[in-house]
Amino acid sequence: MDRSYARQVGMSFHINHRYGGADGDVPLQALDSLIAELHEDPTDIEHPCVSLVHESGWALGVYVSGVVTLENVEDLAIEPRHMQLRRPEDARGLLEALARGQLDRVFSADWVPGYGQSD
């Protein structure tokens, strides 16, 4: 993993894998394999999601069902939001925007209040 690349573009985030474990400041190409984890066993309801958490506290969770959640894990008074996508891969652009700290781009998506049906 080339951590110098992540630092050059000013990213500070970590990803949480479907079956446990986390990696910090990975190259953006790692987002593709993170999403691919959701296809490993679609029937596994115990491990339904992967996530990316930015240093700002904003986090995106991507679920097998295509639900994407947005919440601030540092400020629980901020209401979570969600959207339903046709497939988890459609969340790739949102994950990259959050990794890059492009919060305006993330916030401008069509979010609905609450967590939605993420199972």
N, C-alpha and C positions, 0 to 999 in steps of 0.2 A: 504494500500500500504506500503510495507516494504522498506523505503528509505535507510536504513542502508545497505541492500543487494546491491542496485545500487551503493552506494558509495564504497563498498568493492571491486567491480570489476572495479572501475575507470570510470564509465559511467557518462557522463553529456550530456543529450539530452532532448528534449521534443518531444511529439507527438501531431499532430493536428488532431482532429476528423473530420469526414465527415460533421457533421451538426453544427460545431463550437465548441469552447472550446479546451483547450490544457491541457496536464498533463506532468509534468517533472519527469525525472528519475524513470520511472515505471519499474516493473519487466519485464524481457524479455517475459514472458508468455502473457503479455498484447498485444504483437504484433499480436497474433492470433485473439483477439477480435477486434483489430483495422482493420485488413484486412476484418474480417467478416462484418464490417459496410458497405463495398462496395456491399454486397449482399442484403442489406435491401430493397432497391428500385432501381433496375438497370435502370429504366426509368427516374430517377431524374437527369436531365442534369444540374441543378443549383448547385448541390453538388457532383461533379464527383470523388473526390479524398480524400485520407488521406495522411499524410506525417510525416516524422521523420526528425528533425533538430539536428545535432550534434553540440557541442560547438565549433568545428573547423569552422563552417559556412556551411559545406556541408549538403545538404538536399536531401532526396529522396521523390518523390511524386509517389504514386501508384494510378492508375485510374481504374475505373470500366472496361474500355476497355482492360486492361492488359498492357497498356503503363506504363512504369516506367521512371521518369525523375530524373536526377542528376544535381544539380546546387550548386554553392556556393553563398549563399544569402548575404555573407559579402563582396564579391568581384565580382561585376557584369561584370567586364572585362573578367572573365573566362567564356568561351562559355559553355552553358548548353549541356547536352547529354541526350539521351533517348534510350530505347530498347522496343521492343514489346514482351511481354510474352503471353503464351496461356491463362493464368488466373492469377488474382491478387495474389493468394496464392503462386505462383512461386517466388514472390518477398520477401518472408519471410526471406530467407538466407541473402539477401542484406540488409534488414532492421536490422537484428541482427548484421551483420558485422559493419554497420555504428554505431549502438548503442554502440558497444564495442570499437569503434575507430579504427577498422581494415580497414583503408583507402586503403591500398594496395589491399586488397581483393575486395573492392568495385570498385576501379579503373580498376582492371584486367578483369572485365566483358566486354561483347561485346557491348560497347556503340557506338552510332551513333550521330554525331553532331546535335544540335538543339533540339527542344521540341517534334517533331513528332506530330501525330494526337492523342491528349489525350481525345477527347470527345467520 
